[in-house]
Amino acid sequence: MSATSSPARRTGGRSAAVLAAVRSAVEELVQERGAAQVTIPMVAERAGVNPTSVYRRWGDAASMINDLATYRMSPDRPLPDTGDLRADLVDWAQEIIEHFRQPAAAAMLRGGAVAAGAGDSDCLRNRRAEATLLVERAGGGVPVDDVIDHVIAPIVYRVLFRPWSLDQTDLAAALVNRLFAGR
């Protein structure tokens, strides 16, 4: 009896490789040129893929940039769960700050915000969903909009206008402490 071996299964396959190449190309181009100057043909050329592959998935550059800005911080990652809302919010805010200290992540946030136009970006929707989960899991205590206004908004402001201020020691704790001040 001869041993039969099945072919090795590829993890992700060609579509995963194309997606990774496109993500990398978008990050590079947004950093180099700014989101408004990035086009799908430019991305396809940099990624080494056919433009129709990119158009088929996203349709336009704005949708692509908004989607990929969201991808950079996966909504499926585990959130802090210490059992203490304040501690969870500090850990969550610190994770977001660390993420946006990376120049490519900051450039993608800028690009995603531009691409979203007047509506909420996918990134904001995901942060709001995470804040809702953290607050609800702790049994409430603070309105989700206050978490967005007092924790997320100052981080995003710093990413957009004062990136050097993300290096402030204990920024996450300071923002969360302001959220809870007077409660």
N, C-alpha and C positions, 0 to 999 in steps of 0.2 A: 504494500500500500504506500503510495507516495504522498508526501506531505504537500498540501496545497496552501499556498500563502495568498492572502488577499492583498490587493494593492494598498499601500500606505494611504491613509486618509489625510487629505490636506486640511489644515485648520484655517478656515476662512476662504481659501481659494482665490481665484482671480479677482472677484469683486472686492474682497477685503484688501487686496494689494492695490487695486485701483483707488479705492477710497482712501487708503493711507497715503498714496502718492498725491492725490488731490488735496487732502488736508494739509500736508506739508507744503505744497505749492501755494495754497491760499495763505497760510501763515506767513510764508516768506514774502509773497507779493504784497500783502497788506502792510507788513512791516516796512518794506522798501518803498512802496508807492502811495499807500493810503487806500482805504476801502473804495473810495469813489473812482479810483483809476483802475481797479481790477476788473478784468473782463473774463468771461468763460474761455474764449480762445487763448488768452494769455495763460490761464490756469492749466488748460489742457496741454499746451505746449510745454510748460514747465514740468508738469506731471508725467509727460510722455504718454498721454492717452488721447483718444479721439474726442474732439469736442462734443460729438453727439452723445457719448457716454455721460458727460457732465450735464448737458442740456436735459437728457432723459431723466436724470435723477432730481435736478433742481429747477430747471426751467429758466432761471435768470440768476445773475450774479448776486443781487441783493438777498435772495432766498438762500443761496448757497452760503454766503458769508454769515448770515444770521444763524443758519442751522449749524455751521461749523463752530461758530463762537460758543454756542450752547454745548456742543460736543466736548469742548475743551474741559468743561467741568461737568462730568457725568452726573445726571440726576439719579442714576442708579447706585451711586457709591453709598456706603453706609454713613449715616449721620451719627454724631456723638450721642451717646445714651448713658449718661452717668446717673440719671435719676434726679438731677438738679437742673432746673431750667436755666438758671444763670450760668452755671458751669458749661452746660451744653451750648448755650449761645456764644460764650467766649471761645470755646473750642471750634465751633462752626465758623465764627467770624475770623479766627486766626487762620483756619484752612483757606478761606476765601482770600484773605490778605496775602498769604503765601503764594497762592495760585496767581494772583494778579501782580505779584512782584516780578514774575517772568515776563520779559518784554513781548514775547509772542502772544501770551495770553492777554496782556493789556492791549495790544494792537487789535486782537480779535474782538475784545469787548468794544473798543471804539468802532470797529467795523460793523459789528452786530447792532450797535445802537444806531448807527447811520442807516443801516439796511432796514431796521424796524420802522423807521419813519415816525409817524405820529402814534403808532400803536405800541403796546408792550413788546419788548424783545422776548425771544424764547428764554434768554438768560434770566430776565427779570421774572418771568412766569415760573421758572424753575426755582429761583431763590424764594419766591413767595410761597410756593408749594412746600419747600423745605421748612420755612419759618412756620407755616401752618402746622406741619407735622410735629415740629419741636414743641410748639406752644400747646397743641392739643394733647400730645403725649404726656405733658406735665400737668394737665388739668386746667389749662388756661393761665390766667394771671396777668397777661399783658395782651393788648390787641395786636394782631399780626401787622396791621398798618404801622403801628408804632415801632415794631421790630424793623420793618422796611425803612421807615423814616429815620430812625436813630442809629441803626447798625449798618444796613446795606447802603443806603444813600450816601453816607459820609465816605464809605470805602470807594464806591463808584466815583464820587466827586474827586477823590484823591487820585484814582487811576486815570481819570480823564484830564485833570488840570494840575495836580500836584503829586506826580508819581513818587518823588523823593520822600514825601511825607508818609509813605507806606512803611518806611523803616523806623518810624516812631516806636520806641520801646513800649510794650504793653498797650498798643493801640486798640486791640480787640477788647481787652478788659475795660479800658477807658470808655469805649463806645457802649458796651453793655452796662457799665455802671451808670452812665448818663440815662440810659433807658429806664433803669430801675430807680433812679433818684426821685424821691418824693412819693414813691408808691407805698 
